Amino acid sequence: MSLSIRKATIEDYPQLILLYKEVASKSGGIIRIDDEIDFDYVNMFLENSTKNGLSLVAEVDSSIVAEIHAYTPEIFAFQHMLSDLTIVVHPEYQNKGIGKKLFKAFLKKVQDEFRHILRIELYVREENKPIVKFYESLGFINEGRQKNKILNASNELETPLHMAWFNPGYKFGAL
């Protein structure tokens, strides 16, 4: 298996929509359901990540099997952060280390090239203990829980944890 990681481009849209739909179709994959994965959603995060953030893809034999993105909200007060971090790995490629490699590449790029970014934020379902531990292993800290914030596809309420990673390469005023 030949794995490569690169920046995502708008041209990746067709493969990304298929990847996100595949992940969304599995219970506990991402918060969005299959019907919410469409051109507007993928285009929105690709545009925001290209303009004010970062999106990386992992490819195996020229096929995108994973993607990670986050971007800075368009509010002055939040210019030092990347928010709405989302990572997806195709179900057939999960538990093979691809997500970890992609995530580490993302954090390294932020540390080296996004020195104006102090923090990266994400949400994770509290019940998904292996993923919480995974994020903690990458240096994310739990900043709190939001009881019953998520209504899942089975009409059950779930509690997300708000987690943040702090950039050791941060330099005030680097923007």
C-alpha positions as CSV (number, residue, x, y, z in Angstrom):
1,M,0.0,0.0,0.0
2,S,1.5,3.3,-1.2
3,L,0.3,6.2,1.0
4,S,0.7,9.8,0.0
5,I,-0.5,12.9,1.8
6,R,-1.1,16.3,0.1
7,K,-3.1,19.5,0.2
8,A,-6.7,19.1,-1.0
9,T,-7.9,21.0,-4.0
10,I,-11.3,22.0,-5.4
11,E,-10.7,19.3,-8.0
12,D,-10.9,16.6,-5.3
13,Y,-14.6,17.3,-4.9
14,P,-16.0,14.2,-6.6
15,Q,-13.8,11.8,-4.6
16,L,-14.5,13.7,-1.3
17,I,-18.2,13.6,-1.7
18,L,-18.1,9.8,-2.2
19,L,-15.7,9.4,0.8
20,Y,-17.9,11.5,3.1
21,K,-21.0,9.7,2.0
22,E,-19.4,6.4,2.7
23,V,-18.3,7.5,6.2
24,A,-21.6,9.2,7.0
25,S,-23.5,5.9,6.1
26,K,-21.8,4.1,9.0
27,S,-23.1,4.6,12.5
28,G,-20.9,6.9,14.6
29,G,-18.8,7.9,11.6
30,I,-19.4,11.7,11.6
31,I,-22.2,13.8,12.9
32,R,-23.6,14.5,9.4
33,I,-25.9,11.9,7.9
34,D,-25.7,10.8,4.3
35,D,-28.3,13.2,3.0
36,E,-26.4,16.1,4.4
37,I,-23.3,15.3,2.3
38,D,-23.7,17.3,-0.9
39,F,-21.9,19.7,-3.2
40,D,-22.7,22.7,-0.9
41,Y,-21.2,21.0,2.2
42,V,-18.0,19.8,0.5
43,N,-17.6,23.0,-1.5
44,M,-18.0,25.0,1.7
45,F,-15.3,23.3,3.7
46,L,-13.0,23.1,0.8
47,E,-13.3,26.8,0.1
48,N,-13.0,27.8,3.8
49,S,-10.0,25.5,4.3
50,T,-8.3,26.7,1.1
51,K,-8.9,30.4,2.0
52,N,-8.6,30.4,5.8
53,G,-7.3,27.1,6.9
54,L,-5.9,23.7,5.8
55,S,-7.3,20.6,4.2
56,L,-5.1,17.5,3.6
57,V,-6.0,14.2,1.8
58,A,-4.4,10.8,2.1
59,E,-4.3,8.8,-1.1
60,V,-3.7,5.1,-1.7
61,D,-3.0,4.3,-5.4
62,S,-4.4,7.7,-6.5
63,S,-7.6,7.2,-4.6
64,I,-8.5,9.5,-1.7
65,V,-9.1,7.4,1.4
66,A,-9.0,10.0,4.1
67,E,-9.3,13.8,4.5
68,I,-8.8,16.3,7.4
69,H,-9.7,20.0,7.5
70,A,-10.2,23.0,9.7
71,Y,-10.5,26.7,9.1
72,T,-10.5,30.0,10.9
73,P,-13.9,31.6,11.4
74,E,-14.3,34.9,9.6
75,I,-14.3,36.9,12.9
76,F,-11.3,38.9,14.0
77,A,-11.4,37.6,17.5
78,F,-10.9,34.0,16.3
79,Q,-8.0,34.7,13.8
80,H,-5.6,32.7,16.1
81,M,-7.6,29.4,15.8
82,L,-8.7,26.7,13.5
83,S,-12.2,25.4,14.2
84,D,-14.6,22.7,13.0
85,L,-11.8,20.2,12.6
86,T,-13.2,17.1,10.8
87,I,-11.3,14.0,9.8
88,V,-12.7,11.1,7.9
89,V,-11.2,7.7,6.9
90,H,-12.9,5.4,4.5
91,P,-14.2,2.4,6.5
92,E,-12.1,-0.1,4.5
93,Y,-8.9,1.9,5.6
94,Q,-9.7,2.5,9.2
95,N,-7.4,1.0,11.9
96,K,-4.5,0.9,9.5
97,G,-2.7,4.0,10.9
98,I,-3.7,6.2,8.0
99,G,-5.8,8.6,10.1
100,K,-3.0,8.9,12.6
101,K,-0.4,9.7,9.9
102,L,-2.8,12.2,8.3
103,F,-3.6,13.9,11.6
104,K,0.1,14.1,12.5
105,A,0.9,15.6,9.1
106,F,-1.9,18.2,9.7
107,L,-0.6,19.1,13.1
108,K,3.0,19.3,11.9
109,K,2.0,21.6,9.0
110,V,0.1,23.9,11.4
111,Q,3.1,23.9,13.8
112,D,5.6,24.8,11.0
113,E,3.6,26.9,8.5
114,F,0.6,28.3,10.5
115,R,2.6,30.0,13.4
116,H,-0.3,32.5,13.8
117,I,-2.6,29.6,14.9
118,L,-2.6,29.0,18.7
119,R,-5.4,26.4,18.9
120,I,-7.3,23.9,16.9
121,E,-10.8,22.8,18.1
122,L,-12.9,19.8,17.5
123,Y,-15.9,18.0,19.0
124,V,-16.0,14.2,19.7
125,R,-18.8,12.1,21.0
126,E,-18.1,11.4,24.7
127,E,-19.2,7.8,24.2
128,N,-16.6,7.2,21.6
129,K,-13.8,6.4,24.1
130,P,-11.3,5.0,21.6
131,I,-11.4,8.2,19.5
132,V,-11.3,10.4,22.7
133,K,-8.1,8.5,23.7
134,F,-6.7,8.9,20.1
135,Y,-7.2,12.7,20.2
136,E,-5.6,12.8,23.7
137,S,-2.6,10.8,22.3
138,L,-2.1,13.6,19.8
139,G,-2.1,16.3,22.5
140,F,-5.7,17.4,22.5
141,I,-7.2,18.3,25.9
142,N,-10.8,18.1,27.0
143,E,-12.2,21.5,27.6
144,G,-15.7,20.4,28.6
145,R,-18.8,18.5,27.7
146,Q,-22.1,19.7,26.2
147,K,-24.7,17.3,27.6
148,N,-27.3,16.1,25.0
149,K,-26.2,18.5,22.2
150,I,-26.2,15.8,19.5
151,L,-29.4,14.1,18.2
152,N,-28.1,11.1,16.3
153,A,-29.8,9.3,13.4
154,S,-31.4,6.8,15.8
155,N,-33.1,9.8,17.6
156,E,-30.9,9.4,20.7
157,L,-29.1,12.2,22.4
158,E,-25.4,12.2,22.7
159,T,-22.9,14.4,24.5
160,P,-19.9,15.8,22.7
161,L,-16.6,16.8,24.3
162,H,-15.0,20.1,23.2
163,M,-11.3,19.4,22.7
164,A,-8.4,21.7,21.8
165,W,-4.8,21.3,20.7
166,F,-2.3,24.1,21.4
167,N,0.3,24.8,18.8
168,P,3.9,24.6,20.2
169,G,5.0,26.6,17.2
170,Y,2.7,29.6,17.9
171,K,4.1,33.0,17.6
172,F,2.0,36.0,18.5
173,G,1.7,38.4,15.6
174,A,2.9,35.9,13.0
175,L,0.0,36.5,10.7
